[in-house]
Amino acid sequence: MSVKIRLQRHGKKGKPFYHIVVADARASRDGKFIEKIGTYNPITNPAVIELNVDAAVKWLGNGAQPTDTARAILSYKGVLYKRHLQGGVAKGAFDQAEADKKFAAWLEEKEQKVVGKKDGLAKSKEDAKKAALEAEAKVNQDRLAAAQKLVDDAKAEADAKIAEAKAAEEAANAPVVEEAAPEVTEEPTAEAEGTEETQA
């Protein structure tokens, strides 16, 4: 019987959640399994993996074959490294205490990387939010400036119309000064001279 370490899908559509199981290779993907050794949630960033490392090492030692995705998960959680260290203990290269010490140091380093990634993601999210707020504030300022310009233009136009209307009204109400006709001094004509002579 071929035994595999693989993922069993759960969760609703678009939001998968996986169980990491040891199962017969002939069983269906979500069917019967021998043992559940962990869970895997790919939705979060970074992904949340809970795994029984000792059980995984035991099953690998018994000949269980992980699928590609399961192998990546086991490597990420340090199962393959722990199995490698167990091989060194079996060969007498170092004792169990030394192996445990190396594995603890590896776990601590891995945890620091995960924490660093979380901090980096939080910082990038905060920076993106800050940039978005600054961009929004700039757009709002531009809109206010444009609105103020329209108000100023409308006010200037209204003032010009009012001034024009006042000028027209003043021109209409101004008293009309008629120019005096120039006095014409006519020279006495010959008839007038004749009458003057007859009178004399």
JOMO-V893028 format. One line per field, one symbol per residue. psi: psi as a letter, one per 30 degrees, with the letter a starting at -180 (. if undefined). burial: b if it has 24 or more other C-alpha atoms within 12 Angstrom, else e. A space follows every 50 residues. Layout:
psi = ???
burial = ???
//
This chain:
psi = kkkkjlkjkallkfilkkkjlklkffllegbklekkfalkjfeljlkkkk kjeeeeeeeeffgkjkleeeeeeeeefgeeeeeeeeeeeefgelleeeee eeeeeeeeeeeeeeeeeeeeeeeeeeeeeeeeeeeeeeeeeeeeeeeeee eeeeeeeeeeeeeeeeeeeeeefkkjjkkkkkkjjkkkleeeeeeeeee.
burial = eebbbbbbeeeeeeeebbbbbbbebeeeeeeebebbbbbbbeeeeeeebe bbbebbbebbeeebbbbeebbebbbbbbbbbbbebbeeeeeeeeeeeebe eebeeeeeeeeeeeeeeeeeeeeeeeeeeeeeeeeeeeeeeeeeeeeeee eeeeeeeeeeeeeeeeeeeeeeeeeeeeeeeeeeeeeeeeeeeeeeeeee
//
